[in-house]
């Protein structure tokens, strides 16, 4: 039975070790499938089988992911970003403020912006996997963006909402007040335009196979693994930067690089193979 318990825990951990999974029917089905596998194991153990060291263990199902070799036309117009506006490498980050792995990867992003100053920008797109707690801060970040204060609001939400586990509207308003925002406009935008804007990000990212946070696309290429270490980011950034510099030298206007090589030429949706 100890072995059975170990298998059960291992499968549960395998559902998402470096990312927060989306709360949706697909995940529920995955959990149902895992429960069925555990039930089958129990029956096998009760019948006296499956106890050998070489017995096959059921493997957890993996969500289909975009192919890192492909380029996906992930829209970025209107989304907040950090870094140079005309950077040759654009990293799209799908995230939410209730996901610990999104917070965990922040130092890596800071290192990237420092090491690739002027060459990389990070675009932030909402992907809410815990709607009961993460929807309101997503709308708050959107409302702050409409007043030109996204970086300040993002930092404050991680420090004063995520770490305190205070995601309620009153705390959002308190943070907005501290940041000197127009609070009346902030509250109106949170419950108005930002509802649709957060949903738009969610729909766009879903179309490209995103189902967990954080998720990253580097010049349209999916970076597997969620909150991966810096070297994995660096490897793909360097590949894309080299290509971009060659294409700009060949005549592509720097300011048009993402539109020309990602939006115009990239795949418009993810189709599992």
Backbone as CSV, one residue per row, in Angstrom:
resi,resn,N_x,N_y,N_z,CA_x,CA_y,CA_z,C_x,C_y,C_z
1,UNK,0.823,-1.215,0.000,0.000,0.000,0.000,0.854,1.262,0.000
2,UNK,2.073,1.201,0.593,2.956,2.362,0.551,3.322,2.697,-0.890
3,UNK,3.547,1.627,-1.673,3.880,1.847,-3.079,2.720,2.509,-3.797
4,UNK,1.489,2.078,-3.498,0.298,2.656,-4.111,0.175,4.117,-3.735
5,UNK,0.426,4.439,-2.477,0.339,5.830,-2.047,1.365,6.678,-2.762
6,UNK,2.582,6.130,-2.935,3.628,6.866,-3.640,3.235,7.157,-5.071
7,UNK,2.664,6.154,-5.744,2.238,6.338,-7.133,1.172,7.416,-7.218
8,UNK,0.227,7.372,-6.278,-0.854,8.357,-6.289,-0.314,9.762,-6.141
9,UNK,0.612,9.977,-5.196,1.191,11.302,-4.982,2.004,11.727,-6.192
10,UNK,2.774,10.799,-6.756,3.601,11.128,-7.909,2.761,11.591,-9.078
11,UNK,1.630,10.924,-9.309,0.768,11.326,-10.413,0.160,12.689,-10.150
12,UNK,-0.189,12.959,-8.925,-0.775,14.255,-8.597,0.226,15.371,-8.840
13,UNK,1.489,15.140,-8.443,2.511,16.153,-8.648,2.821,16.351,-10.119
14,UNK,2.676,15.288,-10.897,3.006,15.367,-12.325,2.049,16.237,-13.093
15,UNK,0.890,16.548,-12.540,-0.087,17.371,-13.259,0.478,18.744,-13.552
16,UNK,1.355,19.292,-12.689,1.927,20.588,-12.983,2.972,20.974,-11.962
17,UNK,4.249,20.665,-12.238,5.311,20.921,-11.278,5.901,22.304,-11.420
18,UNK,5.755,22.936,-12.568,6.337,24.268,-12.775,5.315,25.247,-13.317
19,UNK,4.047,24.918,-13.234,3.024,25.813,-13.762,1.718,25.606,-13.025
20,UNK,0.886,26.655,-13.030,-0.445,26.573,-12.444,-1.425,26.162,-13.532
21,UNK,-2.185,25.107,-13.281,-3.074,24.562,-14.292,-4.390,25.315,-14.342
22,UNK,-4.974,25.371,-15.529,-6.247,26.048,-15.719,-7.379,25.263,-15.082
23,UNK,-8.298,25.976,-14.432,-9.494,25.354,-13.860,-10.544,25.206,-14.956
24,UNK,-10.507,24.089,-15.669,-11.484,23.898,-16.734,-11.833,22.425,-16.871
25,UNK,-12.701,22.127,-17.790,-13.196,20.760,-17.944,-12.102,19.803,-18.369
26,UNK,-11.136,20.313,-19.131,-10.058,19.432,-19.581,-9.249,18.932,-18.393
27,UNK,-8.983,19.838,-17.447,-8.225,19.431,-16.269,-9.051,18.483,-15.408
28,UNK,-10.362,18.775,-15.287,-11.231,17.895,-14.522,-11.232,16.490,-15.121
29,UNK,-11.260,16.402,-16.442,-11.227,15.095,-17.100,-9.912,14.391,-16.808
30,UNK,-8.809,15.162,-16.817,-7.516,14.573,-16.520,-7.502,13.981,-15.115
31,UNK,-8.051,14.714,-14.166,-8.099,14.217,-12.799,-8.989,12.980,-12.681
32,UNK,-10.103,12.995,-13.428,-10.971,11.820,-13.436,-10.227,10.606,-13.975
33,UNK,-9.455,10.834,-15.048,-8.680,9.735,-15.640,-7.640,9.208,-14.644
34,UNK,-6.988,10.127,-13.921,-6.008,9.707,-12.936,-6.662,8.911,-11.818
35,UNK,-7.844,9.358,-11.395,-8.571,8.635,-10.346,-8.904,7.224,-10.791
36,UNK,-9.297,7.089,-12.072,-9.619,5.771,-12.611,-8.368,4.889,-12.623
37,UNK,-7.213,5.502,-12.976,-5.984,4.721,-12.998,-5.630,4.231,-11.595
38,UNK,-5.808,5.116,-10.596,-5.533,4.713,-9.215,-6.457,3.578,-8.800
39,UNK,-7.742,3.678,-9.189,-8.700,2.619,-8.873,-8.281,1.298,-9.500
40,UNK,-7.802,1.371,-10.746,-7.349,0.158,-11.427,-6.140,-0.451,-10.713
41,UNK,-5.243,0.433,-10.213,-4.067,-0.064,-9.508,-4.480,-0.781,-8.228
42,UNK,-5.444,-0.179,-7.518,-5.931,-0.799,-6.287,-6.469,-2.198,-6.567
43,UNK,-7.243,-2.312,-7.650,-7.805,-3.616,-7.994,-6.696,-4.612,-8.321
44,UNK,-5.654,-4.111,-9.032,-4.558,-4.984,-9.413,-3.797,-5.461,-8.187
45,UNK,-3.563,-4.533,-7.224,-2.862,-4.896,-5.998,-3.677,-5.896,-5.189
46,UNK,-4.998,-5.666,-5.113,-5.877,-6.566,-4.365,-5.870,-7.965,-4.965
47,UNK,-5.685,-8.023,-6.286,-5.664,-9.321,-6.964,-4.291,-9.981,-6.895
48,UNK,-3.332,-9.251,-6.308,-2.001,-9.834,-6.140,-1.058,-9.537,-7.271
49,UNK,-1.426,-8.639,-8.161,-0.547,-8.322,-9.288,0.036,-6.949,-9.148
50,UNK,0.994,-6.633,-10.038,1.561,-5.298,-10.111,2.549,-4.976,-9.031
51,UNK,2.927,-5.947,-8.202,3.818,-5.644,-7.102,5.284,-5.799,-7.439
52,UNK,5.572,-6.344,-8.602,6.957,-6.594,-8.952,7.700,-5.317,-9.267
53,UNK,9.025,-5.374,-9.110,9.839,-4.180,-9.338,9.772,-3.732,-10.783
54,UNK,9.549,-4.682,-11.692,9.541,-4.318,-13.101,8.167,-4.029,-13.650
55,UNK,7.163,-3.967,-12.779,5.797,-3.746,-13.254,5.653,-2.353,-13.847
56,UNK,4.917,-2.285,-14.929,4.708,-0.997,-15.592,3.822,-0.105,-14.736
57,UNK,4.187,1.160,-14.647,3.403,2.113,-13.898,2.680,3.039,-14.861
58,UNK,1.429,3.346,-14.579,0.691,4.218,-15.492,1.305,5.609,-15.524
59,UNK,1.373,6.186,-16.702,1.935,7.511,-16.876,0.815,8.551,-16.944
60,UNK,0.987,9.689,-16.276,-0.051,10.723,-16.342,-0.174,11.289,-17.746
61,UNK,-1.379,11.648,-18.116,-1.601,12.238,-19.427,-1.038,13.653,-19.455
62,UNK,-0.475,14.049,-20.577,0.063,15.392,-20.736,-0.825,16.203,-21.673
63,UNK,-1.026,17.436,-21.324,-1.783,18.329,-22.193,-0.979,18.589,-23.466
64,UNK,-1.603,18.497,-24.637,-0.877,18.845,-25.869,-0.375,20.278,-25.804
65,UNK,0.857,20.498,-26.224,1.454,21.829,-26.190,1.907,22.246,-27.583
66,UNK,2.001,23.541,-27.820,2.525,24.012,-29.110,3.942,23.510,-29.344
67,UNK,4.280,23.311,-30.594,5.619,22.861,-30.970,6.574,24.057,-30.911
68,UNK,7.662,23.966,-30.134,8.605,25.084,-30.037,9.263,25.460,-31.353
69,UNK,9.181,24.577,-32.337,9.769,24.886,-33.648,8.867,25.793,-34.476
70,UNK,7.580,25.803,-34.149,6.625,26.611,-34.907,6.590,28.045,-34.388
71,UNK,6.117,28.945,-35.244,5.926,30.344,-34.866,4.429,30.620,-34.851
72,UNK,3.941,31.174,-33.744,2.519,31.450,-33.572,2.286,32.960,-33.513
73,UNK,1.271,33.400,-34.231,0.976,34.829,-34.342,0.191,35.302,-33.119
74,UNK,0.876,35.405,-31.984,0.233,35.811,-30.737,0.075,37.329,-30.725
75,UNK,-1.151,37.847,-30.671,-1.354,39.305,-30.725,-0.809,39.996,-29.475
76,UNK,-0.282,41.200,-29.657,0.244,41.956,-28.525,-0.264,43.400,-28.491
77,UNK,-1.018,43.816,-29.504,-1.489,45.201,-29.561,-2.342,45.531,-28.339
78,UNK,-1.992,46.620,-27.674,-2.761,47.072,-26.533,-2.375,46.441,-25.217
79,UNK,-1.515,45.416,-25.240,-1.108,44.757,-24.003,0.075,45.503,-23.376
80,UNK,0.135,45.566,-22.048,1.255,46.243,-21.388,2.558,45.495,-21.607
81,UNK,3.663,46.236,-21.598,4.960,45.583,-21.781,6.037,46.368,-21.032
82,UNK,7.161,45.689,-20.856,8.365,46.311,-20.318,9.500,46.041,-21.287
83,UNK,10.400,47.004,-21.412,11.488,46.876,-22.360,11.322,47.863,-23.502
84,UNK,12.232,47.798,-24.462,12.218,48.727,-25.586,11.043,48.440,-26.520
85,UNK,10.288,49.459,-26.910,9.135,49.239,-27.814,9.523,48.553,-29.120
86,UNK,10.736,48.859,-29.643,11.158,48.278,-30.925,12.163,47.145,-30.741
87,UNK,12.121,46.491,-29.593,13.033,45.364,-29.351,12.841,44.281,-30.404
88,UNK,13.926,43.641,-30.798,13.855,42.607,-31.837,13.322,41.282,-31.315
89,UNK,13.361,41.092,-30.008,12.823,39.865,-29.417,11.684,40.242,-28.478
90,UNK,10.525,39.663,-28.735,9.342,39.896,-27.905,8.981,38.610,-27.172
91,UNK,8.947,38.690,-25.848,8.510,37.563,-25.027,7.091,37.851,-24.559
92,UNK,6.153,37.009,-24.930,4.786,37.125,-24.429,4.657,36.218,-23.218
93,UNK,4.251,36.809,-22.105,4.070,36.040,-20.872,2.583,35.908,-20.568
94,UNK,2.080,34.679,-20.538,0.713,34.406,-20.098,0.774,34.153,-18.600
95,UNK,-0.001,34.906,-17.830,0.169,34.828,-16.380,-1.093,35.242,-15.647
96,UNK,-1.088,35.015,-14.336,-2.112,35.542,-13.437,-1.454,35.830,-12.097
97,UNK,-2.131,36.654,-11.278,-1.525,37.115,-10.033,-1.730,36.159,-8.858
98,UNK,-2.436,35.049,-9.051,-2.604,34.076,-7.971,-1.724,32.847,-8.165
99,UNK,-0.907,32.846,-9.189,-0.081,31.676,-9.506,1.319,31.831,-8.926
100,UNK,1.730,30.950,-8.014,3.066,31.080,-7.415,4.199,30.916,-8.419
101,UNK,3.972,30.139,-9.479,5.030,29.962,-10.472,5.224,31.226,-11.309
102,UNK,4.165,32.006,-11.479,4.295,33.296,-12.174,5.146,34.248,-11.349
103,UNK,4.974,34.203,-10.034,5.785,35.038,-9.157,7.224,34.520,-9.111
104,UNK,7.374,33.216,-9.139,8.700,32.598,-9.054,9.583,32.975,-10.240
105,UNK,8.995,33.152,-11.424,9.785,33.421,-12.625,10.126,34.900,-12.787
106,UNK,9.600,35.753,-11.937,9.846,37.197,-12.063,11.330,37.572,-12.009
107,UNK,12.124,37.024,-11.084,13.549,37.373,-11.097,14.248,37.015,-12.411
108,UNK,13.824,35.931,-13.026,14.385,35.556,-14.326,14.070,36.613,-15.367
109,UNK,12.836,37.101,-15.352,12.457,38.158,-16.294,13.280,39.422,-16.063
110,UNK,13.498,39.757,-14.799,14.296,40.942,-14.486,15.718,40.793,-15.024
111,UNK,16.274,39.597,-14.889,17.624,39.350,-15.391,17.662,39.463,-16.911
112,UNK,16.630,38.965,-17.570,16.567,39.051,-19.033,16.529,40.504,-19.478
113,UNK,15.676,41.314,-18.854,15.570,42.721,-19.240,16.882,43.464,-18.998
114,UNK,17.613,43.068,-17.971,18.905,43.695,-17.690,19.961,43.264,-18.705
115,UNK,20.056,41.955,-18.957,21.101,41.435,-19.837,20.857,41.775,-21.306
116,UNK,19.583,41.909,-21.681,19.241,42.187,-23.081,18.601,43.570,-23.210
117,UNK,19.132,44.518,-22.481,18.585,45.873,-22.478,18.497,46.436,-23.900
118,UNK,17.293,46.844,-24.292,17.081,47.388,-25.625,16.833,46.347,-26.697
119,UNK,17.052,45.077,-26.377,16.919,44.009,-27.371,15.714,43.112,-27.125
120,UNK,15.205,43.131,-25.884,14.083,42.261,-25.519,13.018,43.081,-24.816
121,UNK,11.756,42.780,-25.132,10.661,43.331,-24.345,9.760,42.179,-23.914
122,UNK,9.121,42.358,-22.769,8.209,41.346,-22.239,6.802,41.918,-22.252
123,UNK,5.895,41.222,-22.941,4.498,41.628,-23.050,3.672,40.754,-22.120
124,UNK,2.765,41.379,-21.379,1.987,40.669,-20.361,0.549,40.467,-20.831
125,UNK,0.131,39.201,-20.877,-1.239,38.870,-21.272,-1.890,38.032,-20.165
126,UNK,-3.115,38.394,-19.830,-3.834,37.721,-18.750,-4.306,36.336,-19.167
127,UNK,-4.060,35.370,-18.280,-4.618,34.036,-18.464,-4.996,33.531,-17.080
128,UNK,-6.263,33.642,-16.745,-6.740,33.363,-15.398,-7.037,31.877,-15.240
129,UNK,-6.274,31.215,-14.373,-6.508,29.789,-14.114,-7.204,29.552,-12.777
130,UNK,-7.248,30.573,-11.942,-7.962,30.506,-10.667,-8.958,31.671,-10.627
131,UNK,-10.066,31.543,-11.346,-10.971,32.687,-11.520,-11.543,33.247,-10.226
132,UNK,-11.707,32.404,-9.197,-12.305,32.892,-7.951,-11.440,33.961,-7.288
133,UNK,-10.125,33.892,-7.480,-9.242,34.853,-6.816,-8.438,35.720,-7.778
134,UNK,-8.181,35.253,-8.986,-7.276,35.965,-9.890,-7.962,36.910,-10.863
135,UNK,-9.268,36.855,-10.972,-9.973,37.701,-11.935,-9.896,39.177,-11.542
136,UNK,-10.171,39.475,-10.284,-10.182,40.876,-9.836,-8.810,41.531,-9.994
137,UNK,-7.701,40.913,-9.559,-6.405,41.561,-9.788,-6.053,41.713,-11.265
138,UNK,-6.508,40.795,-12.114,-6.277,40.948,-13.553,-6.977,42.192,-14.070
139,UNK,-8.197,42.406,-13.637,-8.942,43.591,-14.045,-8.319,44.858,-13.459
140,UNK,-7.770,44.745,-12.247,-7.109,45.894,-11.630,-5.861,46.291,-12.419
141,UNK,-5.070,45.299,-12.833,-3.876,45.580,-13.629,-4.255,46.238,-14.945
142,UNK,-5.335,45.758,-15.542,-5.834,46.347,-16.783,-6.229,47.812,-16.563
143,UNK,-6.953,48.083,-15.486,-7.399,49.443,-15.208,-6.218,50.377,-14.974
144,UNK,-5.185,49.874,-14.329,-3.982,50.678,-14.130,-3.266,50.936,-15.455
145,UNK,-3.285,49.946,-16.342,-2.681,50.107,-17.670,-3.341,51.249,-18.421
146,UNK,-4.645,51.363,-18.298,-5.375,52.425,-18.994,-5.027,53.815,-18.462
147,UNK,-4.345,53.856,-17.314,-3.853,55.125,-16.778,-2.327,55.216,-16.844
148,UNK,-1.710,54.313,-17.624,-0.264,54.353,-17.817,0.548,53.922,-16.618
149,UNK,-0.031,53.117,-15.716,0.662,52.728,-14.493,0.766,51.203,-14.330
150,UNK,0.891,50.489,-15.444,0.970,49.033,-15.322,2.176,48.570,-14.504
151,UNK,3.413,49.024,-14.784,4.561,48.483,-14.023,4.411,48.683,-12.521
152,UNK,3.914,49.851,-12.135,3.735,50.129,-10.710,2.659,49.230,-10.098
153,UNK,1.569,49.032,-10.831,0.495,48.184,-10.329,0.938,46.730,-10.269
154,UNK,1.663,46.266,-11.277,2.134,44.875,-11.267,2.982,44.606,-10.030
155,UNK,3.938,45.476,-9.774,4.802,45.311,-8.604,3.989,45.305,-7.315
156,UNK,3.039,46.239,-7.217,2.226,46.345,-6.002,1.330,45.125,-5.816
157,UNK,0.806,44.580,-6.907,-0.065,43.411,-6.796,0.696,42.193,-6.298
158,UNK,1.928,42.022,-6.756,2.714,40.897,-6.257,3.058,41.080,-4.777
159,UNK,3.404,42.306,-4.407,3.853,42.556,-3.044,2.708,42.673,-2.050
160,UNK,1.599,43.288,-2.460,0.540,43.625,-1.500,-0.760,42.844,-1.705
161,UNK,-0.824,42.081,-2.768,-2.005,41.227,-2.982,-1.602,39.758,-2.941
162,UNK,-0.654,39.358,-3.804,-0.243,37.952,-3.843,0.359,37.502,-2.515
163,UNK,1.336,38.229,-2.023,2.020,37.806,-0.807,1.105,37.850,0.416
164,UNK,0.145,38.768,0.403,-0.801,38.874,1.516,-2.044,38.029,1.288
165,UNK,-2.162,37.445,0.081,-3.351,36.682,-0.312,-4.618,37.527,-0.151
166,UNK,-4.518,38.793,-0.568,-5.652,39.711,-0.497,-6.003,40.161,-1.915
167,UNK,-6.934,39.454,-2.532,-7.282,39.702,-3.926,-8.641,40.396,-4.073
168,UNK,-9.179,40.903,-2.993,-10.511,41.504,-3.040,-10.461,42.908,-3.646
169,UNK,-11.627,43.393,-4.056,-11.707,44.690,-4.722,-11.273,45.832,-3.803
170,UNK,-11.583,45.739,-2.519,-11.183,46.804,-1.590,-9.663,46.977,-1.567
171,UNK,-8.944,45.869,-1.595,-7.484,45.972,-1.612,-6.983,46.542,-2.928
172,UNK,-7.656,46.205,-4.040,-7.267,46.773,-5.332,-7.416,48.292,-5.312
173,UNK,-8.517,48.755,-4.744,-8.769,50.197,-4.673,-7.746,50.867,-3.754
174,UNK,-7.405,50.198,-2.656,-6.409,50.745,-1.738,-5.053,50.886,-2.431
175,UNK,-4.687,49.882,-3.225,-3.421,49.943,-3.963,-3.465,51.059,-5.005
176,UNK,-4.572,51.159,-5.716,-4.714,52.219,-6.719,-4.596,53.603,-6.080
177,UNK,-5.156,53.750,-4.903,-5.075,55.024,-4.182,-3.628,55.343,-3.831
178,UNK,-2.899,54.342,-3.336,-1.484,54.526,-3.001,-0.668,54.943,-4.211
179,UNK,-1.025,54.414,-5.366,-0.269,54.710,-6.586,-0.667,56.039,-7.218
180,UNK,-1.644,56.697,-6.638,-2.056,57.997,-7.152,-2.918,57.936,-8.394
181,UNK,-3.616,56.834,-8.599,-4.490,56.709,-9.765,-5.788,57.481,-9.539
182,UNK,-6.451,57.782,-10.631,-7.809,58.326,-10.556,-8.706,57.161,-10.138
183,UNK,-9.102,57.144,-8.880,-9.778,55.977,-8.332,-11.161,55.769,-8.943
184,UNK,-11.885,56.837,-9.205,-13.210,56.684,-9.817,-13.094,56.031,-11.191
185,UNK,-12.151,56.505,-11.998,-11.929,55.907,-13.324,-11.447,54.466,-13.174
186,UNK,-10.572,54.233,-12.210,-10.039,52.894,-11.958,-11.173,51.904,-11.690
187,UNK,-12.081,52.266,-10.806,-13.191,51.369,-10.462,-14.129,51.174,-11.644
188,UNK,-14.363,52.236,-12.398,-15.230,52.128,-13.575,-14.615,51.202,-14.623
189,UNK,-13.310,51.372,-14.878,-12.631,50.545,-15.879,-12.549,49.081,-15.442
190,UNK,-12.327,48.855,-14.153,-12.262,47.478,-13.656,-13.527,46.696,-13.982
191,UNK,-14.666,47.349,-13.785,-15.950,46.666,-13.984,-16.514,46.888,-15.384
192,UNK,-15.812,47.703,-16.162,-16.286,48.014,-17.505,-15.421,47.388,-18.575
193,UNK,-14.606,48.212,-19.243,-13.805,47.754,-20.375,-12.855,46.609,-20.013
194,UNK,-12.359,46.614,-18.788,-11.350,45.611,-18.426,-11.913,44.205,-18.307
195,UNK,-13.189,44.072,-18.088,-13.800,42.740,-18.063,-13.609,42.077,-19.426
196,UNK,-13.944,42.804,-20.480,-13.811,42.277,-21.836,-12.352,42.127,-22.241
197,UNK,-11.499,43.039,-21.787,-10.087,42.987,-22.170,-9.390,41.764,-21.581
198,UNK,-9.696,41.441,-20.331,-9.127,40.239,-19.713,-9.641,38.991,-20.429
199,UNK,-10.908,38.969,-20.745,-11.483,37.826,-21.456,-10.877,37.684,-22.856
200,UNK,-10.574,38.800,-23.489,-9.952,38.775,-24.816,-8.571,38.133,-24.757
201,UNK,-7.767,38.532,-23.786,-6.457,37.904,-23.619,-6.599,36.396,-23.433
202,UNK,-7.543,36.022,-22.587,-7.755,34.610,-22.289,-8.098,33.825,-23.557
203,UNK,-8.991,34.366,-24.357,-9.417,33.688,-25.575,-8.275,33.589,-26.580
204,UNK,-7.508,34.667,-26.709,-6.391,34.658,-27.657,-5.347,33.619,-27.259
205,UNK,-5.013,33.561,-25.983,-4.007,32.603,-25.533,-4.505,31.164,-25.633
206,UNK,-5.781,30.953,-25.336,-6.355,29.606,-25.458,-6.244,29.089,-26.881
207,UNK,-6.396,29.979,-27.844,-6.319,29.588,-29.255,-4.935,29.083,-29.634
208,UNK,-3.928,29.453,-28.831,-2.564,29.014,-29.113,-2.098,27.905,-28.173
209,UNK,-3.063,27.239,-27.526,-2.746,26.052,-26.746,-2.338,26.294,-25.314
210,UNK,-2.448,27.527,-24.830,-2.084,27.806,-23.443,-3.143,27.213,-22.518
211,UNK,-2.697,26.519,-21.492,-3.620,25.936,-20.530,-3.117,26.035,-19.109
212,UNK,-1.949,26.680,-18.928,-1.356,26.815,-17.604,-0.515,28.077,-17.569
213,UNK,-0.194,28.523,-16.365,0.643,29.710,-16.209,1.848,29.395,-15.329
214,UNK,2.985,30.060,-15.574,3.214,30.969,-16.684,3.460,30.193,-17.979
215,UNK,3.139,30.828,-19.096,3.468,30.289,-20.409,4.151,31.407,-21.187
216,UNK,5.112,31.045,-22.020,5.891,32.052,-22.737,5.991,31.731,-24.222
217,UNK,5.886,32.766,-25.023,6.165,32.688,-26.461,7.272,33.692,-26.755
218,UNK,8.358,33.228,-27.363,9.492,34.097,-27.681,9.534,34.289,-29.187
219,UNK,9.203,35.508,-29.621,8.999,35.794,-31.043,8.080,34.745,-31.672
220,UNK,7.026,34.406,-30.937,6.012,33.487,-31.426,6.290,32.020,-31.180
221,UNK,7.482,31.693,-30.664,7.827,30.293,-30.403,7.541,29.953,-28.945
222,UNK,6.851,28.839,-28.736,6.486,28.424,-27.389,7.705,27.893,-26.650
223,UNK,7.894,28.368,-25.404,8.965,27.869,-24.551,8.357,26.907,-23.542
224,UNK,8.596,25.613,-23.674,7.963,24.636,-22.775,8.482,24.742,-21.349
225,UNK,7.651,24.321,-20.393,8.131,24.140,-19.039,7.617,25.096,-17.995
226,UNK,6.962,26.177,-18.388,6.447,27.101,-17.384,7.529,27.980,-16.805
227,UNK,7.742,27.897,-15.486,8.735,28.730,-14.804,10.111,28.088,-14.936
228,UNK,10.673,28.141,-16.134,11.948,27.469,-16.409,13.117,28.369,-16.007
229,UNK,14.296,27.793,-15.807,15.474,28.579,-15.425,15.943,29.504,-16.553
230,UNK,16.759,30.462,-16.172,17.286,31.466,-17.106,17.949,30.859,-18.347
231,UNK,18.799,29.827,-18.221,19.480,29.308,-19.420,18.528,28.855,-20.522
232,UNK,17.346,28.348,-20.158,16.400,27.916,-21.185,15.807,29.116,-21.923
233,UNK,15.556,30.188,-21.211,15.149,31.421,-21.879,16.262,31.915,-22.795
234,UNK,17.461,31.951,-22.266,18.598,32.512,-23.005,18.842,31.792,-24.324
235,UNK,18.736,30.472,-24.299,18.998,29.700,-25.514,18.057,30.116,-26.638
236,UNK,16.755,30.236,-26.328,15.813,30.609,-27.382,15.916,32.091,-27.733
237,UNK,16.156,32.936,-26.741,16.335,34.369,-27.025,17.501,34.573,-27.980
238,UNK,18.615,33.917,-27.721,19.791,34.086,-28.575,19.523,33.614,-30.001
239,UNK,18.805,32.510,-30.144,18.439,32.033,-31.487,17.614,33.073,-32.222
240,UNK,16.596,33.596,-31.539,15.701,34.547,-32.179,16.370,35.892,-32.437
241,UNK,17.244,36.307,-31.547,17.947,37.579,-31.738,18.870,37.507,-32.949
242,UNK,19.550,36.386,-33.110,20.445,36.218,-34.263,19.655,36.290,-35.564
243,UNK,18.521,35.581,-35.626,17.691,35.618,-36.833,17.180,37.024,-37.100
244,UNK,16.738,37.691,-36.050,16.171,39.027,-36.207,17.214,40.007,-36.716
245,UNK,18.412,39.950,-36.178,19.464,40.877,-36.612,19.814,40.639,-38.080
246,UNK,19.830,39.380,-38.495,20.108,39.079,-39.904,18.998,39.608,-40.813
247,UNK,17.754,39.473,-40.387,16.628,39.926,-41.201,16.553,41.447,-41.270
248,UNK,16.887,42.094,-40.177,16.918,43.564,-40.183,18.040,44.048,-41.091
249,UNK,19.198,43.385,-41.032,20.317,43.745,-41.909,19.944,43.552,-43.376
250,UNK,19.034,42.594,-43.628,18.605,42.316,-45.002,17.479,43.254,-45.462
251,UNK,16.960,44.110,-44.574,15.981,45.087,-45.006,14.687,45.197,-44.223
252,UNK,14.418,44.278,-43.302,13.196,44.383,-42.507,13.314,45.562,-41.535
253,UNK,12.385,46.498,-41.565,12.440,47.606,-40.606,12.360,47.080,-39.174
254,UNK,13.233,47.581,-38.315,13.297,47.096,-36.937,11.955,47.211,-36.231
255,UNK,11.280,48.341,-36.414,10.012,48.574,-35.718,8.905,47.648,-36.202
256,UNK,9.078,47.060,-37.399,8.049,46.191,-37.976,8.368,44.714,-37.825
257,UNK,9.423,44.396,-37.074,9.883,43.009,-37.063,8.817,42.041,-36.563
258,UNK,8.196,42.313,-35.435,7.216,41.373,-34.878,6.029,41.195,-35.816
259,UNK,5.565,42.296,-36.383,4.428,42.201,-37.305,4.804,41.390,-38.541
260,UNK,5.975,41.660,-39.086,6.377,41.020,-40.345,6.650,39.531,-40.181
261,UNK,7.401,39.164,-39.142,7.880,37.791,-39.033,7.095,36.916,-38.065
262,UNK,6.282,37.550,-37.221,5.480,36.767,-36.281,3.996,36.853,-36.631
263,UNK,3.459,38.069,-36.681,2.028,38.211,-36.923,1.639,37.835,-38.353
264,UNK,2.420,38.294,-39.327,2.056,38.036,-40.732,2.376,36.612,-41.174
265,UNK,3.450,36.042,-40.658,3.889,34.732,-41.132,3.583,33.590,-40.156
266,UNK,3.228,33.922,-38.926,3.018,32.889,-37.920,1.682,32.175,-38.058
267,UNK,1.571,31.011,-37.405,0.320,30.232,-37.374,-0.734,30.991,-36.583
268,UNK,-1.969,30.926,-37.043,-3.038,31.708,-36.427,-3.707,30.990,-35.259
269,UNK,-3.434,29.720,-35.091,-3.940,28.979,-33.940,-3.118,27.709,-33.765
270,UNK,-3.284,27.088,-32.604,-2.599,25.840,-32.311,-3.499,24.663,-32.659
271,UNK,-2.963,23.749,-33.451,-3.694,22.536,-33.811,-2.879,21.337,-33.344
272,UNK,-3.349,20.634,-32.302,-2.608,19.473,-31.795,-2.317,18.471,-32.907
273,UNK,-1.107,17.932,-32.923,-0.717,16.988,-33.962,-0.946,15.552,-33.489
